[in-house]
Amino acid sequence: MNVTAFIRKTSAKDKATIYFRVRDEKCDIKCASELTINPNHWDAKRQSYKQRIALVKDSERQQLNDAILDLKRLISKEYYIGATAEWLKRVIFVFHHPNAYKLKDNQCQTGIRNTCQYREDRTLRAIPEDREETHRLCDGH
């Protein structure tokens, strides 16, 4: 399984959305993230900012590069054989909105069924709708 980050050039010349792609033997799924970058600053080989960009603060460059790496790690960690585009969309959403799935009395407070899982380490993670789980599923009630 391989996770890559890439951009698509658009008519907006100053901002491009960063997409994530997951490839496996039988799987090739892509999904947009909420991360953006100036296309002129993108290094496709490194999948991050180009090393020498004087127009961008080092802290801003490092923050985006770290976010890309963290999201790639999360996708790799949560990946399972048979993953779908909907699954990838949920994982990216949970990355950008970690407080979207809050626990109250060990119940997930969301209107979306079967999108998060309460684990023993007290963290939530996105799970696919069609995957059987032995853990308690949040049902939004």
N, CA, C and O atoms as CSV, one atom per row, in Angstrom:
chain,resi,resn,atom,element,x,y,z
A,1,MET,N,N,0.851,-1.171,0.000
A,1,MET,CA,C,0.000,0.000,0.000
A,1,MET,C,C,0.893,1.228,0.000
A,1,MET,O,O,1.899,1.284,0.707
A,2,ASN,N,N,0.511,2.203,-0.798
A,2,ASN,CA,C,1.294,3.420,-0.944
A,2,ASN,C,C,0.366,4.628,-0.844
A,2,ASN,O,O,-0.683,4.667,-1.487
A,3,VAL,N,N,0.758,5.617,-0.032
A,3,VAL,CA,C,-0.002,6.856,0.105
A,3,VAL,C,C,0.844,7.990,-0.463
A,3,VAL,O,O,2.004,8.159,-0.089
A,4,THR,N,N,0.252,8.763,-1.368
A,4,THR,CA,C,0.962,9.900,-1.938
A,4,THR,C,C,0.103,11.150,-1.849
A,4,THR,O,O,-1.126,11.088,-1.805
A,5,ALA,N,N,0.786,12.287,-1.823
A,5,ALA,CA,C,0.124,13.589,-1.841
A,5,ALA,C,C,0.442,14.239,-3.180
A,5,ALA,O,O,1.565,14.136,-3.675
A,6,PHE,N,N,-0.550,14.910,-3.766
A,6,PHE,CA,C,-0.332,15.570,-5.042
A,6,PHE,C,C,-1.287,16.750,-5.162
A,6,PHE,O,O,-2.238,16.881,-4.390
A,7,ILE,N,N,-1.019,17.598,-6.136
A,7,ILE,CA,C,-1.913,18.730,-6.403
A,7,ILE,C,C,-2.384,18.644,-7.843
A,7,ILE,O,O,-1.765,18.006,-8.693
A,8,ARG,N,N,-3.505,19.314,-8.084
A,8,ARG,CA,C,-4.010,19.496,-9.445
A,8,ARG,C,C,-3.979,20.985,-9.717
A,8,ARG,O,O,-4.489,21.780,-8.928
A,9,LYS,N,N,-3.405,21.345,-10.790
A,9,LYS,CA,C,-3.365,22.771,-11.134
A,9,LYS,C,C,-4.750,23.208,-11.584
A,9,LYS,O,O,-5.430,22.517,-12.343
A,10,THR,N,N,-5.142,24.362,-11.098
A,10,THR,CA,C,-6.460,24.893,-11.432
A,10,THR,C,C,-6.319,26.287,-12.027
A,10,THR,O,O,-5.209,26.785,-12.210
A,11,SER,N,N,-7.440,26.902,-12.325
A,11,SER,CA,C,-7.408,28.267,-12.869
A,11,SER,C,C,-6.969,29.269,-11.799
A,11,SER,O,O,-6.456,30.338,-12.133
A,12,ALA,N,N,-7.160,28.943,-10.535
A,12,ALA,CA,C,-6.673,29.807,-9.458
A,12,ALA,C,C,-5.172,29.576,-9.342
A,12,ALA,O,O,-4.737,28.531,-8.860
A,13,LYS,N,N,-4.402,30.526,-9.772
A,13,LYS,CA,C,-2.960,30.327,-9.871
A,13,LYS,C,C,-2.235,30.430,-8.535
A,13,LYS,O,O,-1.070,30.043,-8.436
A,14,ASP,N,N,-2.901,30.943,-7.510
A,14,ASP,CA,C,-2.199,31.123,-6.237
A,14,ASP,C,C,-2.498,30.031,-5.204
A,14,ASP,O,O,-1.798,29.939,-4.195
A,15,LYS,N,N,-3.523,29.203,-5.435
A,15,LYS,CA,C,-3.850,28.137,-4.478
A,15,LYS,C,C,-4.256,26.871,-5.212
A,15,LYS,O,O,-5.015,26.889,-6.181
A,16,ALA,N,N,-3.717,25.778,-4.708
A,16,ALA,CA,C,-4.099,24.461,-5.239
A,16,ALA,C,C,-4.393,23.563,-4.045
A,16,ALA,O,O,-3.705,23.624,-3.026
A,17,THR,N,N,-5.410,22.739,-4.177
A,17,THR,CA,C,-5.773,21.788,-3.125
A,17,THR,C,C,-4.807,20.613,-3.162
A,17,THR,O,O,-4.405,20.153,-4.230
A,18,ILE,N,N,-4.440,20.134,-1.970
A,18,ILE,CA,C,-3.592,18.950,-1.880
A,18,ILE,C,C,-4.496,17.731,-1.761
A,18,ILE,O,O,-5.344,17.658,-0.872
A,19,TYR,N,N,-4.307,16.780,-2.660
A,19,TYR,CA,C,-5.068,15.541,-2.697
A,19,TYR,C,C,-4.210,14.405,-2.150
A,19,TYR,O,O,-2.981,14.476,-2.158
A,20,PHE,N,N,-4.879,13.362,-1.679
A,20,PHE,CA,C,-4.185,12.175,-1.205
A,20,PHE,C,C,-4.681,10.979,-2.001
A,20,PHE,O,O,-5.871,10.843,-2.284
A,21,ARG,N,N,-3.739,10.122,-2.351
A,21,ARG,CA,C,-4.043,8.951,-3.166
A,21,ARG,C,C,-3.523,7.710,-2.448
A,21,ARG,O,O,-2.396,7.689,-1.953
A,22,VAL,N,N,-4.362,6.678,-2.400
A,22,VAL,CA,C,-3.994,5.402,-1.795
A,22,VAL,C,C,-4.021,4.363,-2.901
A,22,VAL,O,O,-5.027,4.193,-3.588
A,23,ARG,N,N,-2.893,3.668,-3.062
A,23,ARG,CA,C,-2.810,2.632,-4.094
A,23,ARG,C,C,-2.363,1.309,-3.484
A,23,ARG,O,O,-1.452,1.241,-2.659
A,24,ASP,N,N,-3.036,0.282,-3.925
A,24,ASP,CA,C,-2.724,-1.076,-3.520
A,24,ASP,C,C,-2.967,-1.947,-4.748
A,24,ASP,O,O,-3.290,-1.426,-5.816
A,25,GLU,N,N,-2.821,-3.236,-4.619
A,25,GLU,CA,C,-3.027,-4.126,-5.765
A,25,GLU,C,C,-4.382,-3.913,-6.433
A,25,GLU,O,O,-4.462,-3.806,-7.657
A,26,LYS,N,N,-5.438,-3.851,-5.640
A,26,LYS,CA,C,-6.794,-3.734,-6.181
A,26,LYS,C,C,-7.452,-2.402,-5.841
A,26,LYS,O,O,-8.657,-2.235,-6.032
A,27,CYS,N,N,-6.672,-1.467,-5.342
A,27,CYS,CA,C,-7.246,-0.221,-4.835
A,27,CYS,C,C,-6.490,0.972,-5.406
A,27,CYS,O,O,-5.260,0.984,-5.420
A,28,ASP,N,N,-7.221,1.965,-5.873
A,28,ASP,CA,C,-6.641,3.230,-6.322
A,28,ASP,C,C,-7.688,4.302,-6.040
A,28,ASP,O,O,-8.569,4.555,-6.862
A,29,ILE,N,N,-7.583,4.928,-4.867
A,29,ILE,CA,C,-8.581,5.930,-4.472
A,29,ILE,C,C,-7.900,7.258,-4.199
A,29,ILE,O,O,-6.750,7.312,-3.762
A,30,LYS,N,N,-8.641,8.335,-4.469
A,30,LYS,CA,C,-8.129,9.688,-4.294
A,30,LYS,C,C,-9.177,10.517,-3.570
A,30,LYS,O,O,-10.378,10.279,-3.696
A,31,CYS,N,N,-8.701,11.495,-2.810
A,31,CYS,CA,C,-9.618,12.390,-2.123
A,31,CYS,C,C,-8.921,13.719,-1.828
A,31,CYS,O,O,-7.729,13.754,-1.524
A,32,ALA,N,N,-9.673,14.796,-1.919
A,32,ALA,CA,C,-9.143,16.123,-1.616
A,32,ALA,C,C,-9.066,16.328,-0.115
A,32,ALA,O,O,-9.879,15.799,0.642
A,33,SER,N,N,-8.076,17.104,0.304
A,33,SER,CA,C,-7.971,17.498,1.706
A,33,SER,C,C,-8.314,18.979,1.804
A,33,SER,O,O,-8.665,19.606,0.804
A,34,GLU,N,N,-8.216,19.528,2.988
A,34,GLU,CA,C,-8.434,20.956,3.169
A,34,GLU,C,C,-7.121,21.726,3.111
A,34,GLU,O,O,-7.106,22.943,3.293
A,35,LEU,N,N,-6.030,21.030,2.859
A,35,LEU,CA,C,-4.719,21.666,2.762
A,35,LEU,C,C,-4.565,22.293,1.385
A,35,LEU,O,O,-4.977,21.713,0.380
A,36,THR,N,N,-3.967,23.486,1.343
A,36,THR,CA,C,-3.738,24.169,0.070
A,36,THR,C,C,-2.310,24.702,0.023
A,36,THR,O,O,-1.662,24.897,1.051
A,37,ILE,N,N,-1.843,24.930,-1.191
A,37,ILE,CA,C,-0.488,25.448,-1.410
A,37,ILE,C,C,-0.465,26.190,-2.732
A,37,ILE,O,O,-1.256,25.899,-3.629
A,38,ASN,N,N,0.424,27.131,-2.851
A,38,ASN,CA,C,0.660,27.786,-4.124
A,38,ASN,C,C,1.317,26.756,-5.035
A,38,ASN,O,O,2.344,26.188,-4.665
A,39,PRO,N,N,0.757,26.499,-6.213
A,39,PRO,CA,C,1.315,25.457,-7.090
A,39,PRO,C,C,2.777,25.692,-7.459
A,39,PRO,O,O,3.506,24.734,-7.718
A,40,ASN,N,N,3.212,26.937,-7.488
A,40,ASN,CA,C,4.608,27.238,-7.812
A,40,ASN,C,C,5.556,26.829,-6.691
A,40,ASN,O,O,6.763,26.722,-6.909
A,41,HIS,N,N,5.021,26.598,-5.491
A,41,HIS,CA,C,5.839,26.226,-4.334
A,41,HIS,C,C,5.842,24.723,-4.079
A,41,HIS,O,O,6.525,24.262,-3.164
A,42,TRP,N,N,5.101,23.954,-4.860
A,42,TRP,CA,C,4.944,22.518,-4.624
A,42,TRP,C,C,6.079,21.729,-5.264
A,42,TRP,O,O,6.436,21.961,-6.419
A,43,ASP,N,N,6.636,20.805,-4.510
A,43,ASP,CA,C,7.654,19.881,-5.010
A,43,ASP,C,C,6.998,18.507,-5.124
A,43,ASP,O,O,6.775,17.840,-4.114
A,44,ALA,N,N,6.690,18.082,-6.346
A,44,ALA,CA,C,5.962,16.827,-6.562
A,44,ALA,C,C,6.768,15.619,-6.106
A,44,ALA,O,O,6.196,14.640,-5.626
A,45,LYS,N,N,8.064,15.674,-6.249
A,45,LYS,CA,C,8.897,14.541,-5.850
A,45,LYS,C,C,8.924,14.381,-4.333
A,45,LYS,O,O,8.813,13.264,-3.828
A,46,ARG,N,N,9.070,15.477,-3.606
A,46,ARG,CA,C,9.116,15.437,-2.140
A,46,ARG,C,C,7.729,15.422,-1.517
A,46,ARG,O,O,7.588,15.128,-0.330
A,47,GLN,N,N,6.698,15.738,-2.305
A,47,GLN,CA,C,5.311,15.819,-1.838
A,47,GLN,C,C,5.182,16.819,-0.691
A,47,GLN,O,O,4.569,16.531,0.336
A,48,SER,N,N,5.769,17.995,-0.885
A,48,SER,CA,C,5.741,19.047,0.129
A,48,SER,C,C,6.212,20.349,-0.517
A,48,SER,O,O,6.381,20.428,-1.734
A,49,TYR,N,N,6.421,21.364,0.315
A,49,TYR,CA,C,6.979,22.623,-0.183
A,49,TYR,C,C,8.354,22.379,-0.791
A,49,TYR,O,O,9.091,21.493,-0.360
A,50,LYS,N,N,8.683,23.179,-1.795
A,50,LYS,CA,C,10.050,23.179,-2.293
A,50,LYS,C,C,10.961,23.656,-1.167
A,50,LYS,O,O,10.526,24.410,-0.296
A,51,GLN,N,N,12.199,23.231,-1.179
A,51,GLN,CA,C,13.093,23.545,-0.072
A,51,GLN,C,C,13.419,25.017,0.041
A,51,GLN,O,O,13.482,25.545,1.151
A,52,ARG,N,N,13.621,25.673,-1.037
A,52,ARG,CA,C,14.066,27.074,-0.985
A,52,ARG,C,C,12.988,28.016,-1.526
A,52,ARG,O,O,13.031,28.439,-2.682
A,53,ILE,N,N,12.050,28.322,-0.684
A,53,ILE,CA,C,10.993,29.282,-1.026
A,53,ILE,C,C,11.123,30.461,-0.067
A,53,ILE,O,O,10.797,30.349,1.115
A,54,ALA,N,N,11.601,31.587,-0.584
A,54,ALA,CA,C,11.843,32.763,0.258
A,54,ALA,C,C,10.548,33.499,0.612
A,54,ALA,O,O,10.509,34.245,1.590
A,55,LEU,N,N,9.502,33.295,-0.169
A,55,LEU,CA,C,8.257,34.026,0.046
A,55,LEU,C,C,7.402,33.459,1.184
A,55,LEU,O,O,6.423,34.080,1.596
A,56,VAL,N,N,7.771,32.295,1.683
A,56,VAL,CA,C,6.981,31.621,2.717
A,56,VAL,C,C,7.832,31.494,3.975
A,56,VAL,O,O,8.997,31.102,3.915
A,57,LYS,N,N,7.232,31.833,5.114
A,57,LYS,CA,C,7.952,31.705,6.376
A,57,LYS,C,C,8.305,30.244,6.634
A,57,LYS,O,O,7.552,29.342,6.266
A,58,ASP,N,N,9.443,30.018,7.262
A,58,ASP,CA,C,9.873,28.656,7.579
A,58,ASP,C,C,8.844,27.936,8.436
A,58,ASP,O,O,8.597,26.745,8.245
A,59,SER,N,N,8.241,28.652,9.382
A,59,SER,CA,C,7.256,28.025,10.272
A,59,SER,C,C,6.019,27.580,9.493
A,59,SER,O,O,5.466,26.513,9.758
A,60,GLU,N,N,5.589,28.395,8.538
A,60,GLU,CA,C,4.421,28.043,7.709
A,60,GLU,C,C,4.731,26.834,6.828
A,60,GLU,O,O,3.915,25.921,6.692
A,61,ARG,N,N,5.920,26.844,6.234
A,61,ARG,CA,C,6.341,25.729,5.389
A,61,ARG,C,C,6.417,24.440,6.204
A,61,ARG,O,O,5.933,23.393,5.773
A,62,GLN,N,N,7.028,24.528,7.384
A,62,GLN,CA,C,7.171,23.349,8.232
A,62,GLN,C,C,5.818,22.839,8.712
A,62,GLN,O,O,5.607,21.629,8.795
A,63,GLN,N,N,4.902,23.746,9.030
A,63,GLN,CA,C,3.567,23.366,9.491
A,63,GLN,C,C,2.814,22.572,8.412
A,63,GLN,O,O,2.199,21.548,8.710
A,64,LEU,N,N,2.864,23.044,7.172
A,64,LEU,CA,C,2.181,22.331,6.093
A,64,LEU,C,C,2.864,20.991,5.811
A,64,LEU,O,O,2.190,19.976,5.628
A,65,ASN,N,N,4.181,20.987,5.776
A,65,ASN,CA,C,4.904,19.734,5.543
A,65,ASN,C,C,4.586,18.709,6.626
A,65,ASN,O,O,4.405,17.529,6.327
A,66,ASP,N,N,4.518,19.151,7.881
A,66,ASP,CA,C,4.179,18.248,8.986
A,66,ASP,C,C,2.750,17.727,8.851
A,66,ASP,O,O,2.489,16.551,9.106
A,67,ALA,N,N,1.828,18.598,8.452
A,67,ALA,CA,C,0.425,18.181,8.284
A,67,ALA,C,C,0.310,17.118,7.188
A,67,ALA,O,O,-0.443,16.154,7.336
A,68,ILE,N,N,1.042,17.287,6.106
A,68,ILE,CA,C,1.020,16.303,5.024
A,68,ILE,C,C,1.546,14.966,5.529
A,68,ILE,O,O,0.938,13.923,5.287
A,69,LEU,N,N,2.674,14.996,6.228
A,69,LEU,CA,C,3.248,13.754,6.766
A,69,LEU,C,C,2.322,13.092,7.775
A,69,LEU,O,O,2.153,11.873,7.757
A,70,ASP,N,N,1.720,13.889,8.656
A,70,ASP,CA,C,0.807,13.340,9.663
A,70,ASP,C,C,-0.410,12.689,9.014
A,70,ASP,O,O,-0.851,11.621,9.437
A,71,LEU,N,N,-0.943,13.331,7.999
A,71,LEU,CA,C,-2.112,12.773,7.319
A,71,LEU,C,C,-1.738,11.499,6.560
A,71,LEU,O,O,-2.519,10.548,6.537
A,72,LYS,N,N,-0.572,11.468,5.948
A,72,LYS,CA,C,-0.122,10.253,5.265
A,72,LYS,C,C,0.046,9.113,6.269
A,72,LYS,O,O,-0.320,7.973,5.985
A,73,ARG,N,N,0.596,9.418,7.433
A,73,ARG,CA,C,0.753,8.390,8.476
A,73,ARG,C,C,-0.605,7.877,8.953
A,73,ARG,O,O,-0.793,6.672,9.121
A,74,LEU,N,N,-1.551,8.793,9.171
A,74,LEU,CA,C,-2.887,8.406,9.621
A,74,LEU,C,C,-3.567,7.509,8.589
A,74,LEU,O,O,-4.165,6.493,8.941
A,75,ILE,N,N,-3.476,7.882,7.337
A,75,ILE,CA,C,-4.089,7.075,6.276
A,75,ILE,C,C,-3.456,5.686,6.252
A,75,ILE,O,O,-4.161,4.684,6.141
A,76,SER,N,N,-2.151,5.625,6.354
A,76,SER,CA,C,-1.455,4.325,6.361
A,76,SER,C,C,-1.867,3.484,7.557
A,76,SER,O,O,-2.060,2.274,7.437
A,77,LYS,N,N,-1.998,4.119,8.698
A,77,LYS,CA,C,-2.361,3.400,9.930
A,77,LYS,C,C,-3.786,2.854,9.865
A,77,LYS,O,O,-4.040,1.738,10.320
A,78,GLU,N,N,-4.711,3.619,9.310
A,78,GLU,CA,C,-6.115,3.239,9.292
A,78,GLU,C,C,-6.510,2.404,8.071
A,78,GLU,O,O,-7.627,1.892,8.005
A,79,TYR,N,N,-5.610,2.269,7.122
A,79,TYR,CA,C,-5.918,1.552,5.888
A,79,TYR,C,C,-6.270,0.091,6.166
A,79,TYR,O,O,-5.723,-0.533,7.075
A,80,TYR,N,N,-7.181,-0.431,5.375
A,80,TYR,CA,C,-7.535,-1.847,5.414
A,80,TYR,C,C,-7.822,-2.295,3.987
A,80,TYR,O,O,-8.194,-1.480,3.143
A,81,ILE,N,N,-7.655,-3.567,3.716
A,81,ILE,CA,C,-7.917,-4.099,2.375
A,81,ILE,C,C,-9.402,-3.945,2.066
A,81,ILE,O,O,-10.253,-4.346,2.861
A,82,GLY,N,N,-9.700,-3.379,0.939
A,82,GLY,CA,C,-11.085,-3.126,0.557
A,82,GLY,C,C,-11.530,-1.707,0.870
A,82,GLY,O,O,-12.717,-1.396,0.768
A,83,ALA,N,N,-10.605,-0.848,1.248
A,83,ALA,CA,C,-10.944,0.543,1.565
A,83,ALA,C,C,-11.586,1.215,0.359
A,83,ALA,O,O,-11.292,0.882,-0.789
A,84,THR,N,N,-12.469,2.172,0.645
A,84,THR,CA,C,-13.203,2.869,-0.410
A,84,THR,C,C,-12.887,4.362,-0.373
A,84,THR,O,O,-12.250,4.847,0.563
A,85,ALA,N,N,-13.332,5.076,-1.383
A,85,ALA,CA,C,-13.153,6.526,-1.437
A,85,ALA,C,C,-13.889,7.191,-0.263
A,85,ALA,O,O,-13.414,8.182,0.291
A,86,GLU,N,N,-15.034,6.645,0.105
A,86,GLU,CA,C,-15.785,7.184,1.250
A,86,GLU,C,C,-14.975,7.048,2.535
A,86,GLU,O,O,-14.970,7.959,3.362
A,87,TRP,N,N,-14.296,5.929,2.710
A,87,TRP,CA,C,-13.440,5.726,3.875
A,87,TRP,C,C,-12.336,6.786,3.912
A,87,TRP,O,O,-12.094,7.400,4.951
A,88,LEU,N,N,-11.662,6.999,2.764
A,88,LEU,CA,C,-10.579,7.981,2.704
A,88,LEU,C,C,-11.100,9.380,3.016
A,88,LEU,O,O,-10.440,10.159,3.703
A,89,LYS,N,N,-12.271,9.686,2.513
A,89,LYS,CA,C,-12.894,10.988,2.772
A,89,LYS,C,C,-13.123,11.183,4.278
A,89,LYS,O,O,-12.884,12.266,4.812
A,90,ARG,N,N,-13.588,10.125,4.955
A,90,ARG,CA,C,-13.823,10.204,6.403
A,90,ARG,C,C,-12.532,10.373,7.185
A,90,ARG,O,O,-12.471,11.165,8.125
A,91,VAL,N,N,-11.500,9.631,6.799
A,91,VAL,CA,C,-10.214,9.734,7.498
A,91,VAL,C,C,-9.669,11.152,7.377
A,91,VAL,O,O,-9.187,11.718,8.358
A,92,ILE,N,N,-9.741,11.721,6.192
A,92,ILE,CA,C,-9.262,13.092,5.985
A,92,ILE,C,C,-10.116,14.076,6.774
A,92,ILE,O,O,-9.586,15.018,7.364
A,93,PHE,N,N,-11.438,13.869,6.793
A,93,PHE,CA,C,-12.315,14.750,7.560
A,93,PHE,C,C,-11.973,14.714,9.048
A,93,PHE,O,O,-11.890,15.759,9.693
A,94,VAL,N,N,-11.775,13.520,9.588
A,94,VAL,CA,C,-11.443,13.376,11.013
A,94,VAL,C,C,-10.099,14.031,11.314
A,94,VAL,O,O,-9.920,14.597,12.392
A,95,PHE,N,N,-9.156,13.964,10.382
A,95,PHE,CA,C,-7.859,14.617,10.570
A,95,PHE,C,C,-8.035,16.128,10.702
A,95,PHE,O,O,-7.451,16.747,11.591
A,96,HIS,N,N,-8.830,16.717,9.829
A,96,HIS,CA,C,-9.018,18.166,9.830
A,96,HIS,C,C,-9.962,18.647,10.929
A,96,HIS,O,O,-9.864,19.796,11.360
A,97,HIS,N,N,-10.860,17.803,11.383
A,97,HIS,CA,C,-11.864,18.174,12.380
A,97,HIS,C,C,-11.865,17.159,13.522
A,97,HIS,O,O,-12.820,16.398,13.669
A,98,PRO,N,N,-10.805,17.141,14.328
A,98,PRO,CA,C,-10.709,16.118,15.386
A,98,PRO,C,C,-11.803,16.221,16.441
A,98,PRO,O,O,-12.084,15.236,17.123
A,99,ASN,N,N,-12.418,17.368,16.593
A,99,ASN,CA,C,-13.475,17.536,17.590
A,99,ASN,C,C,-14.873,17.288,17.026
A,99,ASN,O,O,-15.865,17.473,17.730
A,100,ALA,N,N,-14.957,16.875,15.775
A,100,ALA,CA,C,-16.266,16.637,15.159
A,100,ALA,C,C,-16.964,15.442,15.785
A,100,ALA,O,O,-18.194,15.385,15.809
A,101,TYR,N,N,-16.201,14.493,16.287
A,101,TYR,CA,C,-16.759,13.307,16.924
A,101,TYR,C,C,-16.403,13.343,18.395
A,101,TYR,O,O,-15.334,12.884,18.796
A,102,LYS,N,N,-17.296,13.886,19.192
A,102,LYS,CA,C,-17.057,13.995,20.630
A,102,LYS,C,C,-17.787,12.900,21.369
A,102,LYS,O,O,-18.873,12.471,20.981
A,103,LEU,N,N,-17.164,12.461,22.441
A,103,LEU,CA,C,-17.790,11.435,23.279
A,103,LEU,C,C,-18.520,12.077,24.444
A,103,LEU,O,O,-18.022,13.012,25.071
A,104,LYS,N,N,-19.699,11.565,24.722
A,104,LYS,CA,C,-20.454,11.964,25.894
A,104,LYS,C,C,-20.998,10.674,26.474
A,104,LYS,O,O,-21.817,10.007,25.842
A,105,ASP,N,N,-20.556,10.315,27.667
A,105,ASP,CA,C,-20.943,9.047,28.290
A,105,ASP,C,C,-20.642,7.864,27.362
A,105,ASP,O,O,-21.463,6.965,27.180
A,106,ASN,N,N,-19.443,7.898,26.787
A,106,ASN,CA,C,-18.979,6.839,25.882
A,106,ASN,C,C,-19.854,6.679,24.645
A,106,ASN,O,O,-19.849,5.610,24.034
A,107,GLN,N,N,-20.601,7.701,24.259
A,107,GLN,CA,C,-21.425,7.680,23.050
A,107,GLN,C,C,-20.946,8.783,22.114
A,107,GLN,O,O,-20.661,9.899,22.549
A,108,CYS,N,N,-20.862,8.473,20.868
A,108,CYS,CA,C,-20.434,9.439,19.872
A,108,CYS,C,C,-21.569,10.424,19.599
A,108,CYS,O,O,-22.707,10.011,19.373
A,109,GLN,N,N,-21.272,11.697,19.618
A,109,GLN,CA,C,-22.273,12.723,19.368
A,109,GLN,C,C,-22.163,13.212,17.929
A,109,GLN,O,O,-21.553,14.246,17.656
A,110,THR,N,N,-22.752,12.469,17.031
A,110,THR,CA,C,-22.751,12.825,15.618
A,110,THR,C,C,-24.007,12.267,14.976
A,110,THR,O,O,-24.600,11.314,15.482
A,111,GLY,N,N,-24.409,12.852,13.874
A,111,GLY,CA,C,-25.579,12.357,13.172
A,111,GLY,C,C,-25.244,11.293,12.146
A,111,GLY,O,O,-26.144,10.718,11.535
A,112,ILE,N,N,-23.962,11.023,11.947
A,112,ILE,CA,C,-23.553,10.042,10.961
A,112,ILE,C,C,-23.352,8.704,11.653
A,112,ILE,O,O,-22.599,8.604,12.622
A,113,ARG,N,N,-24.021,7.689,11.156
A,113,ARG,CA,C,-23.936,6.351,11.759
A,113,ARG,C,C,-22.670,5.629,11.351
A,113,ARG,O,O,-22.227,5.722,10.207
A,114,ASN,N,N,-22.095,4.913,12.295
A,114,ASN,CA,C,-20.955,4.041,12.046
A,114,ASN,C,C,-19.767,4.749,11.404
A,114,ASN,O,O,-19.122,4.188,10.519
A,115,THR,N,N,-19.473,5.958,11.832
A,115,THR,CA,C,-18.321,6.652,11.264
A,115,THR,C,C,-17.183,6.793,12.258
A,115,THR,O,O,-16.101,7.256,11.895
A,116,CYS,N,N,-17.403,6.410,13.483
A,116,CYS,CA,C,-16.303,6.500,14.428
A,116,CYS,C,C,-16.351,5.334,15.390
A,116,CYS,O,O,-17.379,4.679,15.558
A,117,GLN,N,N,-15.238,5.096,16.003
A,117,GLN,CA,C,-15.109,3.943,16.875
A,117,GLN,C,C,-14.436,4.387,18.172
A,117,GLN,O,O,-13.444,5.115,18.145
A,118,TYR,N,N,-14.967,3.954,19.279
A,118,TYR,CA,C,-14.374,4.235,20.575
A,118,TYR,C,C,-13.405,3.111,20.897
A,118,TYR,O,O,-13.803,1.950,20.987
A,119,ARG,N,N,-12.134,3.453,21.071
A,119,ARG,CA,C,-11.140,2.440,21.359
A,119,ARG,C,C,-10.728,2.527,22.818
A,119,ARG,O,O,-10.991,3.524,23.490
A,120,GLU,N,N,-10.082,1.479,23.303
A,120,GLU,CA,C,-9.659,1.426,24.691
A,120,GLU,C,C,-8.702,2.552,25.057
A,120,GLU,O,O,-8.645,2.949,26.221
A,121,ASP,N,N,-7.942,3.080,24.084
A,121,ASP,CA,C,-7.018,4.170,24.381
A,121,ASP,C,C,-7.721,5.529,24.350
A,121,ASP,O,O,-7.071,6.574,24.337
A,122,ARG,N,N,-9.068,5.501,24.339
A,122,ARG,CA,C,-9.913,6.701,24.396
A,122,ARG,C,C,-9.769,7.622,23.187
A,122,ARG,O,O,-9.944,8.835,23.303
A,123,THR,N,N,-9.453,7.053,22.043
A,123,THR,CA,C,-9.397,7.839,20.819
A,123,THR,C,C,-10.496,7.367,19.882
A,123,THR,O,O,-11.008,6.254,19.997
A,124,LEU,N,N,-10.832,8.228,18.974
A,124,LEU,CA,C,-11.818,7.895,17.953
A,124,LEU,C,C,-11.102,7.736,16.631
A,124,LEU,O,O,-10.104,8.411,16.377
A,125,ARG,N,N,-11.600,6.852,15.789
A,125,ARG,CA,C,-11.067,6.753,14.442
A,125,ARG,C,C,-12.213,6.464,13.497
A,125,ARG,O,O,-13.227,5.875,13.871
A,126,ALA,N,N,-12.025,6.890,12.275
A,126,ALA,CA,C,-13.041,6.632,11.254
A,126,ALA,C,C,-13.006,5.161,10.891
A,126,ALA,O,O,-11.940,4.549,10.845
A,127,ILE,N,N,-14.171,4.600,10.634
A,127,ILE,CA,C,-14.257,3.216,10.174
A,127,ILE,C,C,-15.234,3.170,9.022
A,127,ILE,O,O,-16.122,4.019,8.937
A,128,PRO,N,N,-15.098,2.218,8.146
A,128,PRO,CA,C,-16.021,2.115,7.018
A,128,PRO,C,C,-17.358,1.553,7.454
A,128,PRO,O,O,-17.451,0.805,8.427
A,129,GLU,N,N,-18.393,1.927,6.715
A,129,GLU,CA,C,-19.740,1.470,7.051
A,129,GLU,C,C,-19.901,-0.031,6.908
A,129,GLU,O,O,-20.622,-0.652,7.689
A,130,ASP,N,N,-19.239,-0.623,5.924
A,130,ASP,CA,C,-19.481,-2.030,5.631
A,130,ASP,C,C,-18.524,-2.979,6.347
A,130,ASP,O,O,-18.531,-4.179,6.071
A,131,ARG,N,N,-17.712,-2.472,7.248
A,131,ARG,CA,C,-16.736,-3.315,7.917
A,131,ARG,C,C,-17.240,-3.731,9.280
A,131,ARG,O,O,-17.672,-2.889,10.068
A,132,GLU,N,N,-17.190,-5.014,9.567
A,132,GLU,CA,C,-17.638,-5.524,10.861
A,132,GLU,C,C,-16.605,-5.145,11.907
A,132,GLU,O,O,-15.405,-5.264,11.661
A,133,GLU,N,N,-17.040,-4.703,13.042
A,133,GLU,CA,C,-16.144,-4.333,14.129
A,133,GLU,C,C,-16.594,-5.013,15.405
A,133,GLU,O,O,-17.788,-5.197,15.641
A,134,THR,N,N,-15.633,-5.379,16.217
A,134,THR,CA,C,-15.959,-5.998,17.495
A,134,THR,C,C,-16.027,-4.955,18.598
A,134,THR,O,O,-16.511,-5.236,19.695
A,135,HIS,N,N,-15.543,-3.748,18.309
A,135,HIS,CA,C,-15.572,-2.682,19.306
A,135,HIS,C,C,-16.949,-2.021,19.299
A,135,HIS,O,O,-17.760,-2.240,18.400
A,136,ARG,N,N,-17.185,-1.210,20.321
A,136,ARG,CA,C,-18.448,-0.474,20.360
A,136,ARG,C,C,-18.472,0.577,19.263
A,136,ARG,O,O,-17.521,1.347,19.128
A,137,LEU,N,N,-19.530,0.621,18.486
A,137,LEU,CA,C,-19.666,1.617,17.439
A,137,LEU,C,C,-20.516,2.756,17.960
A,137,LEU,O,O,-21.465,2.561,18.720
A,138,CYS,N,N,-20.146,3.956,17.527
A,138,CYS,CA,C,-20.950,5.129,17.854
A,138,CYS,C,C,-22.158,5.141,16.931
A,138,CYS,O,O,-22.008,5.007,15.716
A,139,ASP,N,N,-23.331,5.295,17.479
A,139,ASP,CA,C,-24.513,5.295,16.618
A,139,ASP,C,C,-25.216,6.644,16.566
A,139,ASP,O,O,-26.276,6.769,15.951
A,140,GLY,N,N,-24.626,7.667,17.214
A,140,GLY,CA,C,-25.201,8.998,17.132
A,140,GLY,C,C,-26.422,9.206,17.993
A,140,GLY,O,O,-27.082,10.236,17.858
A,141,HIS,N,N,-26.758,8.277,18.875
A,141,HIS,CA,C,-27.923,8.431,19.745
A,141,HIS,C,C,-27.482,8.619,21.169
A,141,HIS,O,O,-28.319,8.766,22.060
